[in-house]
Amino acid sequence: MGSKSNSCDYESHYHALIFPFMAKGHLIPLLQLARLLLCRRFAITVITTPANRPFIAKSLEDTTVSIIELPFPQSIPRIPSGVESTDKLPSMSLLPEFARSTKAMQPEFEHVVATLEPVNFMVSDGFLWWTLESANKLGFPRLVFFPMSNYASSVSKAVSQERLLFGPESDNEPITVPEFPWIKITRNDFDPAFADPNPKGIHIEFVMDSVVAAVQSFGILVNGFYELEPTFADYINRDGDSKSWNVGPLCLAEPPPRLDQSRKKPAWIQWLDQKLKQGHSVLYIAFGSQAELSTEQLRDIATGLEGSEVNFMWVIREDASELGDGFEERVKERGIVVRDWVDQTEILKHECVQGFLSHCGWNSVLESICAGVPILAWPMMADQPLNARMVLEEIKVGLRVETCNGSVKGYVKSKGLKKMVRELMEGERGKEVRKKVKEFAEMAKKAMEEEMGSSWLSLNKLIDQICNEKKT
């Protein structure tokens, strides 16, 4: 259990369980949600595994949140022993096996939860589909959380219902979405399994189990705000499936950094401070903890950044070391490479950061919008290509990298990267998207205003509905 929170310090009226999936992109927003519930007189219990506990405990060390560990399943075929989070997987192709294995935690989960104080409701990740059965058995509602945009959910649903991916001959052929006729997608915007007319195997079983459990749950929590994507928020709630509630951006629930003079600033923040004093703007580059880039692609990124002559901070995985001989030494006056876990929101909020070269994971998109930083989109997997389309075509707060063949998931050469980096940081199109993103940053802050914002009121309404229903 963490130490007592300095804010929202009063007796708890309700008790909520939070059970995040074992991936940073899924975990972090649910820890931010915990803070919002604490301020609404909730006692919070977070369920996790031993290897994930330290990160959670550190994130919530200033709160009264309780943390309960459940052992992670062992002897999973193809999953190395000791791996308890997706960023430690040898390949993201093993995600379905990893996620499916969590069902072995169900008996222990139910045993532990049965010993706790009465639970008003549980928020569990969509990938933990089996927790719906547990919630029904133990007698409390389940809210499901997917770290996805309303846009990605809506387009995926419309495309699936119309079976649009089975007609085109080419993976790059534009396909009009009849439900949203201004939107054109390609097969490359989706994982290959979704383009198979006769899908089978563990991947599709995992997806179907997650979707069915989500529809049968009490509601779906969306890390977003209504004003960002009203058309798609309305579509999700239109057809009578499980209701969706926009309660974000959850990154704005993070407390402000503590003014601890004894705490030494991380090296990368000191570097950004120096660039600010010099009057330079900086491009931040990060592709998440799960991106798998070839050595050749990493070197082309390095060459493109070097040739762009912009100041940059590039956060890469520890094992991504092949950037070319002497690259870091040659660019040391205007570029820094970080091989460590960083506080991305702190970096994006830094005054000198004026652009973000991103894989367009949904958390990263929201954090960039909230910080008023435009995006250079480079989607790689999962819902990222759809997020990139939303960023570019719907809300127009970013530009896209150029690939060799023009496809969504094509190779990016150094020359094309150099061109688009300079356009974002110095060009006219960059100025346009920079102005636009600042407008959405203000909308995001208003959505989270206490007692007034759309997301704040949405969460209040949900709590009232779910807790009152539990009593009746």
MIFILUM-867837 format. One record per residue (C-alpha): x, y, z; residue number from 1. Coordinates in nm, 3 decimals. Each point is the difference from the previous one (the first is absolute). Layout:
+---------+---------+---------+------+
|      xx |      yy |      zz | voke |
+---------+---------+---------+------+
|       X |       Y |       Z |  NUM |
...
+---------+---------+---------+------+
//
This chain:
+---------+---------+---------+------+
|      xx |      yy |      zz | voke |
+---------+---------+---------+------+
|   0.000 |   0.000 |   0.000 |    1 |
|   0.123 |   0.347 |  -0.080 |    2 |
|   0.028 |   0.290 |   0.240 |    3 |
|  -0.298 |   0.227 |   0.057 |    4 |
|  -0.091 |   0.245 |  -0.275 |    5 |
|   0.044 |   0.373 |   0.061 |    6 |
|  -0.322 |   0.075 |  -0.187 |    7 |
|  -0.352 |  -0.140 |   0.006 |    8 |
|   0.058 |  -0.089 |   0.365 |    9 |
|  -0.333 |  -0.124 |   0.138 |   10 |
|  -0.184 |  -0.316 |   0.087 |   11 |
|  -0.064 |  -0.237 |  -0.291 |   12 |
|  -0.361 |  -0.064 |  -0.101 |   13 |
|   0.063 |  -0.259 |  -0.272 |   14 |
|   0.247 |  -0.271 |  -0.096 |   15 |
|   0.123 |  -0.065 |  -0.355 |   16 |
|   0.233 |  -0.268 |  -0.135 |   17 |
|   0.235 |   0.094 |  -0.282 |   18 |
|   0.163 |  -0.284 |  -0.195 |   19 |
|   0.231 |   0.128 |  -0.279 |   20 |
|   0.148 |  -0.214 |  -0.274 |   21 |
|   0.374 |  -0.059 |   0.026 |   22 |
|   0.112 |   0.261 |  -0.252 |   23 |
|   0.110 |   0.358 |   0.074 |   24 |
|  -0.238 |   0.151 |  -0.256 |   25 |
|  -0.294 |  -0.177 |   0.167 |   26 |
|   0.123 |   0.039 |   0.356 |   27 |
|   0.085 |   0.371 |   0.023 |   28 |
|  -0.344 |   0.143 |  -0.089 |   29 |
|  -0.170 |  -0.225 |   0.257 |   30 |
|   0.235 |   0.126 |   0.270 |   31 |
|  -0.102 |   0.351 |  -0.105 |   32 |
|  -0.366 |  -0.105 |   0.025 |   33 |
|   0.070 |  -0.117 |   0.356 |   34 |
|   0.083 |   0.360 |   0.094 |   35 |
|  -0.332 |   0.123 |  -0.137 |   36 |
|  -0.186 |  -0.261 |   0.204 |   37 |
|   0.195 |   0.085 |   0.314 |   38 |
|  -0.131 |   0.355 |  -0.030 |   39 |
|  -0.353 |  -0.140 |  -0.003 |   40 |
|   0.027 |  -0.176 |   0.337 |   41 |
|   0.102 |  -0.341 |  -0.130 |   42 |
|   0.223 |  -0.254 |   0.164 |   43 |
|   0.203 |  -0.151 |  -0.284 |   44 |
|   0.155 |  -0.346 |  -0.027 |   45 |
|   0.231 |  -0.063 |  -0.295 |   46 |
|   0.060 |  -0.362 |  -0.107 |   47 |
|   0.332 |  -0.081 |  -0.166 |   48 |
|   0.291 |  -0.247 |  -0.006 |   49 |
|   0.328 |   0.009 |   0.195 |   50 |
|   0.215 |   0.133 |  -0.284 |   51 |
|  -0.247 |   0.281 |  -0.076 |   52 |
|  -0.053 |   0.108 |   0.361 |   53 |
|   0.311 |   0.224 |   0.035 |   54 |
|  -0.105 |   0.225 |  -0.289 |   55 |
|  -0.355 |   0.030 |   0.137 |   56 |
|   0.117 |   0.061 |   0.356 |   57 |
|   0.233 |   0.279 |  -0.113 |   58 |
|  -0.270 |   0.160 |  -0.218 |   59 |
|  -0.250 |   0.006 |   0.288 |   60 |
|   0.237 |   0.047 |   0.293 |   61 |
|  -0.175 |   0.324 |   0.107 |   62 |
|  -0.343 |  -0.168 |   0.021 |   63 |
|  -0.195 |  -0.242 |   0.220 |   64 |
|  -0.041 |  -0.257 |  -0.278 |   65 |
|   0.039 |  -0.365 |   0.106 |   66 |
|   0.194 |  -0.234 |  -0.230 |   67 |
|  -0.058 |  -0.376 |  -0.008 |   68 |
|   0.235 |  -0.238 |  -0.181 |   69 |
|  -0.112 |  -0.313 |  -0.178 |   70 |
|   0.259 |  -0.246 |  -0.131 |   71 |
|   0.039 |   0.010 |  -0.377 |   72 |
|  -0.052 |  -0.338 |  -0.172 |   73 |
|   0.313 |  -0.205 |  -0.061 |   74 |
|   0.103 |  -0.249 |  -0.271 |   75 |
|  -0.185 |   0.178 |  -0.282 |   76 |
|   0.097 |  -0.139 |  -0.342 |   77 |
|   0.230 |   0.243 |  -0.190 |   78 |
|  -0.002 |   0.257 |   0.286 |   79 |
|   0.338 |   0.018 |   0.180 |   80 |
|  -0.008 |  -0.067 |   0.373 |   81 |
|  -0.024 |   0.316 |   0.210 |   82 |
|  -0.163 |   0.215 |  -0.270 |   83 |
|  -0.296 |   0.183 |   0.157 |   84 |
|  -0.044 |   0.298 |  -0.234 |   85 |
|  -0.022 |   0.044 |  -0.375 |   86 |
|   0.310 |   0.219 |  -0.025 |   87 |
|   0.205 |  -0.305 |   0.107 |   88 |
|  -0.142 |  -0.228 |  -0.270 |   89 |
|   0.252 |  -0.113 |  -0.265 |   90 |
|  -0.257 |   0.100 |  -0.266 |   91 |
|  -0.340 |   0.167 |   0.003 |   92 |
|  -0.126 |  -0.292 |  -0.210 |   93 |
|  -0.017 |  -0.184 |   0.335 |   94 |
|  -0.257 |   0.245 |   0.142 |   95 |
|  -0.303 |  -0.232 |  -0.050 |   96 |
|   0.171 |  -0.287 |   0.185 |   97 |
|   0.112 |   0.235 |   0.275 |   98 |
|  -0.347 |   0.151 |   0.044 |   99 |
|  -0.182 |  -0.333 |  -0.021 |  100 |
|   0.225 |  -0.144 |   0.273 |  101 |
|  -0.135 |   0.251 |   0.254 |  102 |
|  -0.320 |  -0.206 |   0.033 |  103 |
|   0.200 |  -0.237 |   0.220 |  104 |
|  -0.004 |   0.282 |   0.258 |  105 |
|  -0.380 |  -0.017 |   0.031 |  106 |
|  -0.034 |  -0.243 |   0.296 |  107 |
|   0.250 |   0.191 |   0.215 |  108 |
|  -0.152 |   0.333 |  -0.106 |  109 |
|  -0.347 |  -0.110 |   0.111 |  110 |
|   0.133 |  -0.143 |   0.326 |  111 |
|   0.181 |   0.324 |   0.090 |  112 |
|  -0.282 |   0.235 |  -0.102 |  113 |
|  -0.251 |  -0.198 |   0.205 |  114 |
|   0.200 |   0.091 |   0.314 |  115 |
|  -0.006 |   0.376 |  -0.066 |  116 |
|  -0.241 |   0.266 |   0.115 |  117 |
|  -0.317 |   0.009 |  -0.217 |  118 |
|   0.074 |   0.119 |  -0.354 |  119 |
|  -0.223 |   0.254 |  -0.176 |  120 |
|   0.150 |  -0.070 |  -0.342 |  121 |
|   0.312 |  -0.113 |  -0.180 |  122 |
|   0.187 |   0.163 |  -0.288 |  123 |
|   0.198 |  -0.262 |  -0.188 |  124 |
|   0.187 |   0.012 |  -0.325 |  125 |
|  -0.174 |  -0.127 |  -0.312 |  126 |
|   0.275 |  -0.258 |  -0.048 |  127 |
|  -0.097 |  -0.157 |   0.336 |  128 |
|  -0.332 |  -0.122 |  -0.142 |  129 |
|  -0.041 |  -0.276 |   0.259 |  130 |
|  -0.043 |   0.255 |   0.281 |  131 |
|  -0.361 |   0.052 |  -0.115 |  132 |
|  -0.081 |  -0.357 |   0.106 |  133 |
|   0.168 |   0.065 |   0.336 |  134 |
|  -0.190 |   0.326 |   0.054 |  135 |
|  -0.332 |  -0.171 |  -0.075 |  136 |
|   0.086 |  -0.282 |   0.239 |  137 |
|   0.106 |   0.237 |   0.278 |  138 |
|  -0.297 |   0.231 |  -0.046 |  139 |
|   0.133 |   0.336 |  -0.123 |  140 |
|  -0.002 |   0.178 |  -0.340 |  141 |
|   0.299 |   0.003 |  -0.233 |  142 |
|   0.107 |   0.307 |  -0.195 |  143 |
|   0.235 |  -0.077 |  -0.286 |  144 |
|   0.292 |   0.218 |  -0.109 |  145 |
|   0.162 |   0.002 |  -0.345 |  146 |
|   0.276 |   0.259 |  -0.063 |  147 |
|  -0.157 |   0.092 |  -0.336 |  148 |
|  -0.159 |   0.304 |  -0.158 |  149 |
|  -0.368 |   0.018 |  -0.089 |  150 |
|   0.115 |   0.049 |  -0.359 |  151 |
|   0.199 |  -0.327 |  -0.010 |  152 |
|  -0.281 |  -0.192 |   0.170 |  153 |
|  -0.266 |   0.144 |  -0.232 |  154 |
|   0.188 |  -0.052 |  -0.324 |  155 |
|   0.104 |  -0.353 |   0.101 |  156 |
|  -0.361 |  -0.088 |   0.081 |  157 |
|  -0.137 |   0.151 |  -0.322 |  158 |
|   0.265 |  -0.171 |  -0.212 |  159 |
|  -0.064 |  -0.337 |   0.169 |  160 |
|  -0.378 |   0.018 |  -0.035 |  161 |
|   0.024 |   0.085 |  -0.371 |  162 |
|   0.281 |  -0.255 |  -0.059 |  163 |
|   0.188 |   0.269 |  -0.190 |  164 |
|   0.347 |  -0.156 |   0.026 |  165 |
|  -0.081 |  -0.308 |  -0.208 |  166 |
|  -0.057 |   0.165 |  -0.339 |  167 |
|   0.309 |   0.202 |  -0.103 |  168 |
|   0.282 |  -0.174 |  -0.183 |  169 |
|   0.269 |   0.227 |   0.143 |  170 |
|   0.081 |   0.065 |   0.366 |  171 |
|   0.041 |   0.367 |  -0.093 |  172 |
|  -0.319 |   0.048 |  -0.203 |  173 |
|  -0.218 |   0.278 |   0.151 |  174 |
|  -0.332 |  -0.126 |   0.137 |  175 |
|  -0.290 |   0.234 |   0.076 |  176 |
|  -0.176 |  -0.063 |   0.332 |  177 |
|  -0.375 |   0.037 |  -0.075 |  178 |
|  -0.088 |   0.088 |   0.360 |  179 |
|   0.252 |   0.287 |  -0.021 |  180 |
|   0.024 |   0.072 |  -0.375 |  181 |
|   0.271 |   0.265 |   0.037 |  182 |
|   0.236 |  -0.262 |   0.145 |  183 |
|   0.215 |  -0.222 |  -0.218 |  184 |
|   0.200 |  -0.283 |   0.154 |  185 |
|   0.221 |  -0.279 |  -0.136 |  186 |
|   0.056 |  -0.360 |   0.105 |  187 |
|   0.339 |   0.111 |   0.129 |  188 |
|  -0.176 |   0.209 |   0.266 |  189 |
|  -0.091 |  -0.328 |   0.175 |  190 |
|   0.183 |  -0.304 |   0.130 |  191 |
|   0.010 |  -0.280 |  -0.263 |  192 |
|  -0.231 |  -0.225 |   0.206 |  193 |
|  -0.289 |   0.242 |  -0.058 |  194 |
|   0.031 |  -0.033 |  -0.378 |  195 |
|  -0.040 |  -0.380 |   0.008 |  196 |
|  -0.353 |  -0.096 |  -0.116 |  197 |
|   0.025 |  -0.326 |   0.199 |  198 |
|   0.194 |   0.098 |   0.310 |  199 |
|   0.105 |  -0.267 |   0.246 |  200 |
|   0.264 |  -0.059 |   0.263 |  201 |
|   0.096 |   0.149 |   0.333 |  202 |
|   0.016 |   0.362 |  -0.124 |  203 |
|  -0.359 |   0.017 |  -0.120 |  204 |
|  -0.125 |  -0.201 |   0.301 |  205 |
|   0.165 |   0.254 |   0.230 |  206 |
|  -0.153 |   0.294 |  -0.190 |  207 |
|  -0.348 |  -0.153 |  -0.003 |  208 |
|   0.008 |  -0.089 |   0.370 |  209 |
|   0.104 |   0.358 |   0.083 |  210 |
|  -0.270 |   0.157 |  -0.219 |  211 |
|  -0.281 |  -0.226 |   0.124 |  212 |
|   0.092 |   0.060 |   0.365 |  213 |
|   0.017 |   0.376 |  -0.062 |  214 |
|  -0.350 |   0.007 |  -0.151 |  215 |
|  -0.137 |  -0.197 |   0.295 |  216 |
|   0.165 |   0.223 |   0.263 |  217 |
|  -0.174 |   0.291 |   0.175 |  218 |
|   0.184 |   0.259 |  -0.208 |  219 |
|   0.316 |   0.097 |  -0.183 |  220 |
|   0.237 |   0.271 |   0.123 |  221 |
|   0.165 |   0.210 |  -0.272 |  222 |
|   0.317 |   0.196 |   0.061 |  223 |
|  -0.115 |   0.301 |  -0.196 |  224 |
|  -0.236 |   0.295 |   0.007 |  225 |
|  -0.323 |   0.051 |  -0.191 |  226 |
|   0.103 |   0.326 |  -0.169 |  227 |
|   0.299 |  -0.171 |  -0.165 |  228 |
|  -0.206 |  -0.248 |  -0.204 |  229 |
|  -0.375 |   0.059 |   0.048 |  230 |
|  -0.111 |  -0.179 |  -0.318 |  231 |
|   0.173 |  -0.321 |   0.103 |  232 |
|  -0.093 |   0.021 |   0.368 |  233 |
|  -0.366 |   0.024 |  -0.109 |  234 |
|   0.037 |  -0.292 |  -0.241 |  235 |
|   0.142 |  -0.228 |   0.270 |  236 |
|  -0.300 |   0.070 |   0.224 |  237 |
|  -0.263 |  -0.010 |  -0.272 |  238 |
|  -0.077 |  -0.367 |  -0.052 |  239 |
|  -0.090 |  -0.117 |   0.353 |  240 |
|   0.317 |  -0.194 |   0.080 |  241 |
|   0.177 |   0.056 |   0.331 |  242 |
|   0.009 |   0.375 |   0.069 |  243 |
|   0.325 |   0.189 |  -0.051 |  244 |
|   0.114 |   0.277 |   0.235 |  245 |
|   0.261 |   0.263 |  -0.092 |  246 |
|   0.198 |   0.074 |   0.318 |  247 |
|   0.330 |   0.144 |  -0.125 |  248 |
|   0.256 |   0.107 |  -0.091 |  249 |
|   0.114 |  -0.201 |   0.303 |  250 |
|   0.354 |   0.138 |  -0.030 |  251 |
|  -0.141 |   0.328 |   0.137 |  252 |
|  -0.080 |  -0.182 |   0.326 |  253 |
|   0.370 |  -0.024 |   0.080 |  254 |
|   0.103 |   0.221 |   0.294 |  255 |
|   0.240 |   0.287 |  -0.076 |  256 |
|   0.370 |  -0.081 |   0.053 |  257 |
|   0.105 |   0.040 |   0.361 |  258 |
|   0.229 |   0.295 |   0.062 |  259 |
|   0.272 |  -0.199 |   0.173 |  260 |
|   0.322 |   0.200 |  -0.010 |  261 |
|   0.198 |  -0.304 |   0.112 |  262 |
|  -0.121 |  -0.201 |  -0.301 |  263 |
|   0.251 |   0.021 |  -0.280 |  264 |
|  -0.157 |   0.052 |  -0.340 |  265 |
|   0.048 |  -0.290 |  -0.245 |  266 |
|   0.278 |   0.058 |  -0.253 |  267 |
|  -0.246 |   0.034 |  -0.286 |  268 |
|  -0.198 |   0.274 |   0.177 |  269 |
|   0.323 |   0.186 |   0.072 |  270 |
|   0.082 |  -0.031 |  -0.370 |  271 |
|  -0.341 |   0.144 |  -0.095 |  272 |
|   0.052 |   0.285 |   0.249 |  273 |
|   0.327 |   0.078 |  -0.172 |  274 |
|  -0.165 |   0.004 |  -0.345 |  275 |
|  -0.268 |   0.235 |   0.133 |  276 |
|   0.265 |   0.242 |   0.128 |  277 |
|   0.164 |  -0.011 |  -0.342 |  278 |
|  -0.333 |   0.085 |  -0.165 |  279 |
|  -0.023 |  -0.328 |  -0.193 |  280 |
|  -0.310 |  -0.208 |  -0.068 |  281 |
|   0.025 |  -0.378 |   0.033 |  282 |
|  -0.156 |  -0.297 |  -0.179 |  283 |
|  -0.087 |  -0.283 |   0.239 |  284 |
|   0.015 |  -0.353 |  -0.148 |  285 |
|  -0.144 |  -0.312 |   0.161 |  286 |
|  -0.169 |  -0.308 |  -0.142 |  287 |
|  -0.118 |  -0.165 |   0.320 |  288 |
|   0.139 |  -0.301 |   0.181 |  289 |
|  -0.127 |  -0.257 |  -0.250 |  290 |
|   0.110 |   0.129 |  -0.341 |  291 |
|   0.226 |  -0.241 |  -0.188 |  292 |
|   0.228 |   0.188 |  -0.240 |  293 |
|   0.271 |  -0.161 |  -0.209 |  294 |
|   0.362 |   0.109 |   0.030 |  295 |
|  -0.024 |   0.138 |  -0.355 |  296 |
|  -0.306 |   0.208 |   0.091 |  297 |
|   0.162 |   0.133 |   0.319 |  298 |
|   0.302 |   0.113 |  -0.200 |  299 |
|  -0.217 |   0.173 |  -0.258 |  300 |
|  -0.177 |   0.185 |   0.283 |  301 |
|   0.339 |   0.105 |   0.137 |  302 |
|   0.118 |   0.119 |  -0.341 |  303 |
|  -0.324 |   0.193 |  -0.058 |  304 |
|   0.021 |   0.171 |   0.340 |  305 |
|   0.363 |   0.090 |  -0.054 |  306 |
|  -0.075 |   0.147 |  -0.341 |  307 |
|  -0.303 |   0.196 |   0.122 |  308 |
|   0.217 |   0.225 |   0.217 |  309 |
|  -0.280 |   0.030 |   0.257 |  310 |
|   0.054 |  -0.046 |   0.374 |  311 |
|  -0.142 |  -0.333 |   0.116 |  312 |
|  -0.045 |  -0.236 |   0.294 |  313 |
|  -0.035 |  -0.363 |  -0.107 |  314 |
|  -0.120 |  -0.256 |   0.256 |  315 |
|   0.072 |  -0.356 |  -0.114 |  316 |
|  -0.007 |  -0.348 |   0.147 |  317 |
|   0.311 |  -0.114 |   0.183 |  318 |
|   0.064 |  -0.271 |  -0.259 |  319 |
|  -0.023 |   0.247 |  -0.292 |  320 |
|   0.366 |   0.090 |  -0.012 |  321 |
|   0.085 |  -0.023 |  -0.371 |  322 |
|  -0.023 |   0.367 |  -0.100 |  323 |
|   0.314 |   0.014 |  -0.209 |  324 |
|   0.362 |   0.063 |   0.090 |  325 |
|   0.056 |   0.335 |   0.165 |  326 |
|  -0.359 |   0.124 |  -0.040 |  327 |
|  -0.051 |   0.107 |   0.361 |  328 |
|   0.339 |   0.173 |   0.014 |  329 |
|  -0.064 |   0.191 |  -0.324 |  330 |
|  -0.340 |   0.132 |   0.111 |  331 |
|   0.077 |   0.056 |   0.369 |  332 |
|  -0.032 |   0.381 |  -0.029 |  333 |
|  -0.362 |  -0.019 |  -0.114 |  334 |
|  -0.120 |  -0.355 |   0.063 |  335 |
|  -0.025 |  -0.242 |   0.291 |  336 |
|  -0.081 |  -0.372 |  -0.002 |  337 |
|  -0.166 |  -0.134 |   0.317 |  338 |
|  -0.007 |  -0.372 |   0.081 |  339 |
|  -0.211 |   0.011 |   0.313 |  340 |
|  -0.360 |   0.026 |   0.123 |  341 |
|  -0.100 |   0.367 |  -0.014 |  342 |
|  -0.297 |   0.205 |   0.118 |  343 |
|  -0.143 |   0.076 |  -0.344 |  344 |
|  -0.257 |   0.251 |   0.124 |  345 |
|   0.276 |   0.200 |   0.172 |  346 |
|   0.200 |   0.007 |  -0.323 |  347 |
|  -0.297 |   0.102 |  -0.218 |  348 |
|  -0.092 |   0.278 |   0.242 |  349 |
|   0.350 |   0.147 |  -0.020 |  350 |
|  -0.014 |   0.340 |  -0.163 |  351 |
|   0.267 |  -0.074 |  -0.259 |  352 |
|  -0.164 |  -0.321 |  -0.133 |  353 |
|  -0.184 |   0.106 |  -0.316 |  354 |
|  -0.053 |  -0.327 |  -0.184 |  355 |
|  -0.050 |  -0.372 |   0.066 |  356 |
|   0.105 |  -0.275 |  -0.243 |  357 |
|  -0.233 |  -0.272 |   0.129 |  358 |
|  -0.134 |  -0.349 |  -0.073 |  359 |
|  -0.346 |   0.141 |   0.086 |  360 |
|  -0.082 |  -0.226 |   0.291 |  361 |
|  -0.317 |   0.150 |   0.143 |  362 |
|   0.159 |   0.106 |   0.330 |  363 |
|   0.277 |   0.180 |  -0.189 |  364 |
|  -0.251 |   0.177 |  -0.224 |  365 |
|  -0.197 |   0.127 |   0.299 |  366 |
|   0.312 |   0.106 |   0.190 |  367 |
|   0.121 |   0.193 |  -0.304 |  368 |
|  -0.338 |   0.169 |  -0.049 |  369 |
|  -0.021 |   0.097 |   0.367 |  370 |
|   0.349 |   0.149 |  -0.017 |  371 |
|  -0.084 |   0.192 |  -0.320 |  372 |
|   0.274 |  -0.178 |  -0.198 |  373 |
|  -0.063 |  -0.097 |  -0.367 |  374 |
|   0.068 |  -0.355 |  -0.115 |  375 |
|   0.205 |  -0.149 |  -0.283 |  376 |
|  -0.185 |  -0.330 |  -0.034 |  377 |
|   0.180 |  -0.329 |  -0.061 |  378 |
|  -0.251 |  -0.279 |   0.083 |  379 |
|   0.133 |  -0.353 |   0.030 |  380 |
|  -0.255 |  -0.245 |   0.146 |  381 |
|  -0.337 |  -0.062 |   0.168 |  382 |
|  -0.227 |   0.309 |  -0.003 |  383 |
|   0.285 |   0.239 |  -0.080 |  384 |
|  -0.076 |   0.038 |  -0.376 |  385 |
|  -0.360 |   0.098 |   0.083 |  386 |
|   0.119 |   0.240 |   0.271 |  387 |
|   0.231 |   0.155 |  -0.257 |  388 |
|  -0.290 |   0.049 |  -0.241 |  389 |
|  -0.197 |   0.172 |   0.273 |  390 |
|   0.295 |   0.227 |   0.086 |  391 |
|   0.054 |   0.096 |  -0.365 |  392 |
|  -0.345 |  -0.006 |  -0.158 |  393 |
|  -0.252 |   0.066 |   0.277 |  394 |
|   0.155 |   0.238 |   0.251 |  395 |
|   0.296 |   0.109 |  -0.217 |  396 |
|   0.261 |   0.030 |   0.274 |  397 |
|   0.284 |  -0.176 |  -0.180 |  398 |
|   0.182 |  -0.106 |  -0.314 |  399 |
|   0.103 |  -0.347 |  -0.121 |  400 |
|   0.342 |  -0.144 |  -0.077 |  401 |
|   0.068 |  -0.095 |  -0.362 |  402 |
|   0.041 |  -0.370 |  -0.074 |  403 |
|   0.183 |  -0.137 |  -0.304 |  404 |
|  -0.307 |  -0.152 |  -0.163 |  405 |
|  -0.261 |   0.233 |   0.146 |  406 |
|  -0.157 |  -0.277 |   0.208 |  407 |
|  -0.097 |   0.041 |   0.365 |  408 |
|   0.262 |  -0.245 |   0.126 |  409 |
|   0.271 |   0.057 |  -0.260 |  410 |
|   0.370 |   0.059 |   0.056 |  411 |
|   0.106 |   0.357 |   0.085 |  412 |
|   0.324 |   0.116 |  -0.160 |  413 |
|   0.224 |   0.265 |   0.150 |  414 |
|  -0.070 |   0.251 |  -0.279 |  415 |
|  -0.377 |  -0.017 |   0.048 |  416 |
|   0.030 |   0.019 |   0.379 |  417 |
|   0.230 |   0.302 |  -0.022 |  418 |
|  -0.250 |   0.178 |  -0.225 |  419 |
|  -0.300 |  -0.057 |   0.230 |  420 |
|   0.191 |   0.077 |   0.321 |  421 |
|   0.096 |   0.338 |  -0.142 |  422 |
|  -0.355 |   0.061 |  -0.123 |  423 |
|  -0.144 |  -0.068 |   0.346 |  424 |
|   0.256 |   0.207 |   0.187 |  425 |
|   0.057 |   0.287 |  -0.245 |  426 |
|  -0.251 |  -0.018 |  -0.289 |  427 |
|  -0.335 |   0.168 |  -0.064 |  428 |
|  -0.196 |  -0.324 |   0.048 |  429 |
|   0.176 |  -0.042 |   0.332 |  430 |
|  -0.117 |   0.345 |   0.108 |  431 |
|  -0.359 |  -0.087 |  -0.095 |  432 |
|  -0.015 |  -0.323 |   0.200 |  433 |
|   0.180 |   0.164 |   0.293 |  434 |
|  -0.273 |   0.264 |   0.016 |  435 |
|  -0.275 |  -0.264 |  -0.028 |  436 |
|   0.137 |  -0.226 |   0.274 |  437 |
|   0.008 |   0.288 |   0.247 |  438 |
|  -0.374 |   0.048 |  -0.054 |  439 |
|  -0.062 |  -0.364 |   0.091 |  440 |
|   0.230 |   0.031 |   0.301 |  441 |
|  -0.234 |   0.264 |   0.139 |  442 |
|  -0.304 |  -0.220 |  -0.071 |  443 |
|   0.164 |  -0.289 |   0.184 |  444 |
|   0.063 |   0.210 |   0.311 |  445 |
|  -0.360 |   0.124 |  -0.001 |  446 |
|  -0.132 |  -0.357 |  -0.032 |  447 |
|   0.181 |  -0.094 |   0.323 |  448 |
|  -0.099 |   0.306 |   0.204 |  449 |
|  -0.143 |  -0.095 |   0.340 |  450 |
|  -0.380 |   0.011 |   0.017 |  451 |
|  -0.021 |   0.158 |  -0.347 |  452 |
|   0.187 |  -0.195 |  -0.268 |  453 |
|  -0.175 |  -0.255 |  -0.221 |  454 |
|   0.231 |  -0.285 |   0.106 |  455 |
|  -0.018 |   0.093 |   0.368 |  456 |
|  -0.381 |  -0.001 |  -0.013 |  457 |
|  -0.005 |  -0.322 |  -0.205 |  458 |
|   0.197 |  -0.185 |   0.269 |  459 |
|  -0.226 |   0.144 |   0.272 |  460 |
|  -0.309 |  -0.116 |  -0.187 |  461 |
|   0.147 |  -0.347 |  -0.051 |  462 |
|   0.087 |  -0.036 |   0.370 |  463 |
|  -0.347 |   0.111 |   0.103 |  464 |
|  -0.163 |  -0.242 |  -0.241 |  465 |
|   0.215 |  -0.304 |   0.075 |  466 |
|   0.008 |   0.042 |   0.378 |  467 |
|  -0.372 |   0.070 |   0.026 |  468 |
|  -0.081 |  -0.296 |  -0.223 |  469 |
|   0.217 |  -0.216 |   0.225 |  470 |
|  -0.214 |   0.101 |   0.300 |  471 |
|  -0.336 |  -0.062 |  -0.166 |  472 |
+---------+---------+---------+------+
//
